[in-house]
Amino acid sequence: MFGFSTIIRDFQKKGYDLISALEGNDLLSNDPTRKLIRQVFGAISQYEKSILISKLRVARDRKRLETGKCGGRNGYKDSEEEPL
């Protein structure tokens, strides 16, 4: 699972310091409560991602049944519009 702790660790390996606007330097402390909160937020994030993927899959399947095809995800290369 690719979570918040992994991202923090990757930033630290590259020499970046993460400082929260609300928590200051305490964001990355390793006390049990901070670790628990980061893990819970990571689990919630994974849950939300799974729900979104499920909704998108259902929508694509519904469109495929209605029209016989579903183009899937289109990139900027497929569009004449400039990205925002």
MODELLER restraints for C-alpha pairs under 7 A, 6 or more apart:
rsr = mdl.restraints
at = mdl.atoms
rsr.add(forms.Gaussian(group=physical.xy_distance, feature=features.Distance(at['CA:3:A'], at['CA:42:A']), mean=5.36, stdev=0.5))
rsr.add(forms.Gaussian(group=physical.xy_distance, feature=features.Distance(at['CA:4:A'], at['CA:38:A']), mean=6.72, stdev=0.5))
rsr.add(forms.Gaussian(group=physical.xy_distance, feature=features.Distance(at['CA:4:A'], at['CA:42:A']), mean=5.70, stdev=0.5))
rsr.add(forms.Gaussian(group=physical.xy_distance, feature=features.Distance(at['CA:19:A'], at['CA:25:A']), mean=5.28, stdev=0.5))
rsr.add(forms.Gaussian(group=physical.xy_distance, feature=features.Distance(at['CA:19:A'], at['CA:27:A']), mean=6.74, stdev=0.5))
rsr.add(forms.Gaussian(group=physical.xy_distance, feature=features.Distance(at['CA:20:A'], at['CA:27:A']), mean=6.10, stdev=0.5))
rsr.add(forms.Gaussian(group=physical.xy_distance, feature=features.Distance(at['CA:60:A'], at['CA:70:A']), mean=6.19, stdev=0.5))
rsr.add(forms.Gaussian(group=physical.xy_distance, feature=features.Distance(at['CA:63:A'], at['CA:69:A']), mean=6.95, stdev=0.5))
rsr.add(forms.Gaussian(group=physical.xy_distance, feature=features.Distance(at['CA:63:A'], at['CA:70:A']), mean=6.11, stdev=0.5))
rsr.add(forms.Gaussian(group=physical.xy_distance, feature=features.Distance(at['CA:64:A'], at['CA:70:A']), mean=5.08, stdev=0.5))
rsr.add(forms.Gaussian(group=physical.xy_distance, feature=features.Distance(at['CA:76:A'], at['CA:83:A']), mean=6.60, stdev=0.5))
